[in-house]
Amino acid sequence: MFWRISIFALLQLGCAAAGWRLLGPWGAAGGVAIAAWLAFGWESWRGLRVIRWLREDGAASAGPAPHGLWGEASARMRRRLRQQEQQVVASEQRLHELLAALQASPNGVVLLDAQGHMEWFNQTAAQHFGLDAGRDLRQQVGNLLREPAFSAYLAAQDFAHDVVVPGRDSTPARPVRIAVRLHPYGDGRQLLLSRDITALEQAEAMRRDFVANVSHEIRTPLTVLVGFIETLRTMPLTSEERDRYLKLMAQQADRMQHLVQDLLTLSRLEGSPLPGLDEWTPVQALLRHCEADARALSVLLTPAGAPPHVLRFPADAPQRSRSELAGDAAELHSALSNLVTNAVRYTPPGGRITVQWQTLPDGGARFAVQDTGPGIAAEHLPRLTERFYRIDRSRSRDTGGTGLGLAIVKHVLQRHGATLQIASVPGQGSVFSVDFPASRLRDAALPRPGAASA
Ligand code: ADP
């Protein structure tokens, strides 16, 4: 600053001296004025260059005045502009990160302005409501989501709860349910969040059905038991009558016990880790177990004098190929035995039940139970593994069924990577077959040479 004032004073002095010499006192005054105008012109020119630089170039290049006041001003402006540009870039970066996070959200997100226009939405929201960014941005949300329930929700302006609307892909056969909620924020803006609650609602409906079914299944034998207890307490009975009632009571108690056992099995299956590949069971042993169960049940269910069931099982053979199965031996036995005992329970005495074990070309194996029972109509087949689904309730009950057998079988097989197929012709019989994957089968270990003589 000192130098600038000094230079300006020297310029004035110089011009004044030159003017004095040329024109006397008036010349000196003119020289001072000319020096002031020259300085003014010079500074204005430099100022104009700085303004033009600011207008055209911004902070991209160095300012036009490297020295002096204008130099300092342009350097400071350039620094400030640079800082602002960096802030803008950082804000944009943050905005992108925020939008990327919203994009990754499993919920639908729609940003609405104060007038209810859609400013941005993520992919999930587009999927829920069938939105298209090119077509629907800047549109009123009420014009696009025309469900009466949502319109009423918008009109009521009470956003303390969700409103449930059908999703874009909803059909009567496969309903899709979307929960929508608006959250006001900022200056009258709103955030619309949507959640696919189809699976949640289905699980809730299944839970309700399950509780209702269990209650019903337990209430029936309980009512019978209470009735008998009342009779035993209040009526004078002969010892034969007493024995008969006690036998019937024991049957009902048995039924409840089976039901509770099956329920516990199901919950254990749901909660326990998947069976690994380190426990191997010989298939022959499994088949022998199933055979013993089937024969015992057949004896129990065949009335005196009636022809027994004809049971055919694969003969014990020194077979080594794919003859060991990996998994939980108790679970595998319960699943396979369930299929065999079902065949016995639903096939009238004298009927034939054939059990087979075959290796498959892909290295897997198939366990199949064929019976000559009543068969199952096609419409029941997809529902047989549902809990408590029964075609003939009284036959199931009379033979000690709980309606949970095939649900348990399905669970066990899923846990072992196996699949269940059911084929049936009403009036002719059914085939229940299970395919085990190659990964769960291995050849039986060869006996070590000399092991027998040792
Ligand atoms: P349940 O304890 O009633 O036998 P399951 O889950 O084992 O329950 O079987 C479900 C239903 O499938 C049975 O009630 C029965 O109607 C039908 N079912 C199962 N196996 C057979 C079969 N081999 N032949 C005919 N119907 C069968």
Residues whose N, C-alpha, C, O or C-beta is under 5 A from the ligand:
A	BS01	ADP	N342 A343 Y346 G373 G375 I376 L384 Y389 R390 I391 D392 S396 G401 T402 G403 L404 G405 L406 A407 S430
